[in-house]
Amino acid sequence: MRRSFILLAGAAVVAGGAAIIGGDDSAPAASLGGTPLLAGAPVATTASAAPPSEVARFTALGDDDDAKPATSAARRAAKAPLGSLIDLDKIERIGDTYEAPLADGRRAQLTLDPELQPLAEKLLNESRAPRGAIVVMHPDGRVLALAGRRTEEPKGSREGTFDWRLATDVWAPAASVFKIVTASALVGAGVDGDDKVCFHGGVRSVMESNLVDHKRDSRCESLAFGLAHSNNAILGKLAYQKLPPEQLDRMARTLGLTSALPGKELPGNAGEMEIPTTRDLAYAKTAAGFQGSRLSAAGGALLAATIADGGNQPVPHLIASIDGTPVPTPKPRRAISEAMAREVAEMMVGTCDSGSAAKIFNKGSRTYKVAGKTGTLSRTEPFFMEHSWFVGFAPVDRPEVIVSVLLGNPESWHLRGHEAAKRLIERALRNKRAKS
């Protein structure tokens, strides 16, 4: 079977029972490990007691059909988008550059970084997760790392297969990463990051009692606190009381999270959204990230990059040159205002300074600020998978790297999203300092 860059998988893990978690210590850890694998290894069939249809969806995630030959390379080159000519299953590293063939016989020199790409693959190996994906970007849209990995076993394994489609396909819930969308919409509706709301609970759920003032409300904190600590009650209550559903839906669309990835070079989708039209408990749960939203790892990177670049959304850009001729970097589009992006970025700094990722990011010495958002959501069908997210950028004052990590971990995990993200950010900034 020959895989072509034209085709994408449409399969996805189907949502079963779900639990969203605000903190970063939600599952037992195991020791790190993993052996590097060669890309292009055979895709194995998953054995599981789950229904055959669900097992098929899990196994097929990232697969495609047999490539259909074009009538001629010249006609294909004339009609197809630039990206559809690339066969990413034939990427080669030549010295310090990555290359891939085009259908018309030319070769594309890629933007993939010679240190970040191998590190992304290494981290996915260490995770041993049944499904995982990493996307690293420059703020201007250049893709510095694009990696995906799958295992035959639903509980994960040292044995795995690299598949870049897991980075561009939508296969996981957005979880609390969607709180970035909700916070942006709330700012647009006039809610300030410092505005406080009184609440109770909210660590693992959103209940009816969280939506209105209640005698159990024993604490008052701000929207910024809610985003940084991934508190579901705060985001759910503010959305229920302050944010019309159509405004939340409009924000998701404005941020490009309901459509295909922009540009011609990287196929796939940023995300899929289904926002309830009435203000009720289901709407509050959607605003908090429990349901109704799914993202690809590339979509997560796109979301973080939009906040990082002051509301300008870059176009993912994978081709640096073709046969030595540079390919211009596409121009970004204005998605949200600079003021809105700046305020949301300031809230995201709290995630790594004092919130849900602080325990990891505060280890060691750090001279720069990181803006980020964690997300954790468990599904039980067709088998247990805890989706561990981190999207973010650094340094906050002058962003140089965007990171999106998505790990579909089993109950006993080896690595979490924000742990992998920290290592990628550190490597990227160290390289930047070494070159300057």
N, C-alpha and C positions, 0 to 999 in steps of 0.2 A: 504494500500500500504506500503510495506516495502522497505525502502531505503537502498541500499548497497553501500559501499565505492568503489565497482568496477565500477559503472556506473557514468557518468557525463552528464550534460546537454550540448547540442551543440548550443542552441539558443542564439541569440544576438540581441541587439537593432540595428536596421538598420539605417545607416547614412542618414540624410536628410540635411537640410541647416545647416551650421556650422559657428560658430564665435569663434575665439581663442583670448584670452585676456591676455595681458602681466602682468597687475597689479593684486592686490589682493582685490580690492573693486569693483567688477563687478556686484553685484546684491543686492537687498534690503535684510536686515537681519530681522529676527523675534526673539522673545524671545526664550531662551532655554527651553527644557522640554522633556517629554517622560516618559512613565512608563515601567519598565523592563517587558519583556515578557518571557514566557517559550519556550525553543527550542522545535521544533517538533509540533508547532501548525498547524492546517490545512492551506493549501495553498489556498488562495481565487482566484476567477476568476476576472480579471480586467474588469471594465466597462469603455468604452471609445467610442468616436465617430470615432476613428481611424479605418482604414481598419481591418477587422477581422483577416487577416493573421498577421498583425503587432501586434495586441492586443494579439494574441496567443503567439507570440514570447516573448513579454514582460511578460506575465503571466507565461510562461513555464520556464523562465530563472532560472536555478538552480534546476528545477525538474528533475526527472529521471523516467525510466520505472519501472514496477514491477520487483523486483529482481528475477533472475532465479536460482533455487536451484542447487547446485553442486551435482554430482553423489555421492560423499562421501567427508566428511571433510578431510580425510587423503589424497585423490587424489588432492583435492583443495590446501591443504597445500604444497604438493610436487611440484605442477606445477606453482602456482600463485606467483607473487611477494609479498614480505612481506606486503607492504602497501595495497594490494588488499584484505587482510584478515580482515582488520579493518572495523568495522561498526561505523563510526563517529556520526551517529545519536543516538547512545547509549552511548555517553560519560557521565560519572558520575564523580562528584567531591567527593572525599573521603578524608576528612581532607584537607591537603594542596596539594594534588596531583589529577591529572585527569587520569581516566582510561577508556579504551574501550575494548569491547570483541573482540576476534579473532574467526574466523569461526571454528577453530578446538577445541574450548573450553578454550583455554588459555586467559589470560588477559594481555593487554599491558598497561604499565604505561607510560604516555605521558609527553612530555617536556613542556606542557603548564604551564605558570606561574600563580600562584593562585591570583596575584593582577592584572597583565596585561590583562589576559583573561576577567575577569569581567569588567575591565575598558573599553576594546575594545567594549564589548557588550553594556555597558552603553552609550558610545559615539555614537554608531549607533542608539540607542534609542533616544538620544537627537537630533540627526540630523533629525529624522522623514523622511528621504529621501526615495523615492520610491525604490531605490536600493543603497546599500552601502556595503563596504567590508574593512576589516583591517587585515593586516598581520604584526606581530612583530617577528623579528628573532634576535638571537645572531649571531655575525659575523661568527661563525663556522657552522651555518646552523640550529641550534636548533630552532624550531618554538615555540615562547613564547606566541603568541596569534594568533588565526585563527577564524575570525568571519565574518559573512555576514548576511544581513537583507534585507527583502523586504516588501513592503506594497501593499495592494490591490488597493489603489487609486494612479493614475498616479501623483497626486500632493503631494503624501506623506501623512503620517498619524501617529498618536500616536500608532495606532494598527499595528502590524507587525509580521512577522515570521522570526525567525533566520534560516539561511541556510548557512552552511559553504561553499557550492559549489560556492557561489558568490565571494569567496576569491580565488578560483582556476580556475574558468571559465574565458574565455576571452569575455567580454561583453561591453567594453568601449574603446573609442579611447585613444591612448597614450597621445594625446595632447602635450603640451610642455615638458613633461617628455622625449619625444623622442629627445629633444635637447641634452640630455646627450650622446646619441648615435652619433649624428651629431658632437658634440664637440670632442668626442673621435676620430672619424674618421678624423676630421680636424687636430687634434694634430698628428695623424699618418701620415697625408699628409704633415706635416712640418709647420703647422700654430701654432704659439706660442699664449698662452693665452693673452699675452700683445699686440699682433699685432692689430693695429687699422684699422678700415674701416669707411669711411664716408658714411652717410646714411640720410634718412629722413623718418619720420613715423615709422611704424613697430610695433605699439602698438597692433593693432587689425587685421592687414592684411599683406599680401605680394602681391605687384603689380609688373607689368612689369618694371616700372620705378625704383623699388628698386634693380633690378638685375645688373644694370650697373651704372657707374658714371653719375650723373644727376645734373642739375643746382639747383635742390631743396635740394641737400645734404648740410645741414647746420651744421652738427655735426659729429664729429669723435670719436668713442669709440672702445674699445677692444672686442675681442671674450669673454673674461671673463665677461665683462660688459653685453654683449648680453645674456649670459647664466644666469647670476644672475638676470637680470631685465626681462628676457624672451622676449627680443626684436626680433621680427620676421624678420625685415628687415636685421639685422646684420647677423643672422644665415642663412637666405635665400641667401643673397648676397655672403657670404663667401663660402657656399656650391656650388652655381652656378659658381663662379669664380675659386675656388681652389680644389674642391672635385669631382672626377669622380664618376658617379653613382654606378659603380661596387664596389668602395671602401666603399661607405656608406652601400650598401647591404651586403658586406662582414663583416663589423663591426657589423651589426645587428645580423648576423648569429654567428659570433664569440662570441658575448655576450649571445648567447643562447635564443634570443628573437623570434625565428621563429620555435620553436619546443616545445615538451612536457617538463614539469618540470623535471629536472634531478633527478635520484634516484628512489627508489622502494616504498617509503612510501607515497608520496603525488601525486595523479593523477591530471591531468589537464594540461593546456598549459601556457607557459610563455607569449606568444604573437603571433601575426600574422602580417607579414610585406609584403608590395607590393611596392617596390621601382621602380619608373620610370627609364627606361634605357637611356633616353636622357636628356640632360641639357636644361630644359625649365622652364616655370613658375610652371608647375605641380611638377617638381622635387624640386624646391625651396620651394614650399609649403609643400611638404613631409618632407624635411629637417628641416623645422620650426615646424613640428608637426601638421599641419592642416589636413593631410589626409594620407592614406596609411599605418598606423600603429595602432595596438590595443594591449593592455596589460591587463593581469590579475593583480589583486593586488599582488598575489604571484610573478608574473613576475617582477613587480615594485620593490619588496623587493629583488629579486635576482639581479637585475641591481644595486641597491644601495649597496648591500653587496659586489659585485664584485669590485666596486670602493673603498669601505671601507677597503677591505682586500688586497690592493695593487695589484689588478688585478687577484687575485685568486677567482674563483667562487665556493662558497660552495654548498653542496647538501642539500636541505631542509630535515630536520631530525625531525620527529615527535614522534618516539618511543624511550623512554629512557631505558626501560627494558621490558622484558616479563616474567611474574611470578617471578619477582625479579632478573632475570639474565640480567645484563646490555647489551644493544645493542650498539656496537661501533659507534662513529660518523664517517660518511663517509669522505674520503679525498677530498679536493677541487681539482679543475683543474685550470691550468693556462689559463686564457682567454686573457688578455692583459698584456702588460709590467707594471712593477711597476712604472716606470717613467711616463707612460701615465696615469695610475690611479691616481698617486699623483698630476699631473697637473690638471686633471679634478676635483679632490676633492677640490683643492684650489679654482677653479672657483665656485664650488657649495657652498663654505663657504659664498661667496658674496650674495647668495640668502637670507640667514638668517641674515646677518650683515647689508646689505644696499639695497638689492634687493626686489623681489616680496613678500617675507615672513618676511621682516624685521620688519614691523609694529607690528606683533604678537610676534615674537621671541625676540624683544628688550624690551617687557614689563616685568617689574620686574628685579630682579638681576639675571645675568647669568654668571657663572665663567668658562664656557666651550664653545667651539666652536661647532656649528652644521653645517653640510654640507647637503644641500637639493636641491630639485627642485620642484617647483610648476607646475601645469598644469591646464588650464581651457579651456574647449571646449564645446560649446552648440550644441545640435542637436534638430531639430524641428519635426522629424518624428520618431515614430508615434505620438508623442506629445513632448512638450518641456522638455528637461533634460539638465542641466548644469553639466558637469562632473568636479568635483573639486578634483585634485590630490595633494598629497605630497609624495615624496619618499626621504629618507635621512638617516643619521646616526650621532651618537655622542658618546663620544667626538671625535673630528676630529683627535687629536694626538694619541689616543688609543681607537678606537671604541669599544663600549660595547653593543650597541643596534642599530638595523636596523628597520626602520618604513616605511610602505607603507599604505597610506590611500586613498581610492577612494570613493567619494560620488557622486551619481547621483541625484543632487538636482533639485527641481522644481524652478520656477522663484523667489519665496519667500523662501529663505533658512534659516535654523536655525544654521548651522555649516558648516565650510569649512575645506578642507583637512588639511591645515597646522595648523589650530587651534586645531584640534583633535590630530595631530601628536605631537605638543608641549606638550600637557598634557601627552601623552604616554611616551615621552622621559623624561620628568621631573620625572614621577613616576618610570621609570626603573632605572634612575641614582640615585634617592633618595634611592631606595631599595638596590642598589649596595653599596652605601656609608654606609647604616645602617648595612649591613652584614660584612663590612670590618673593 
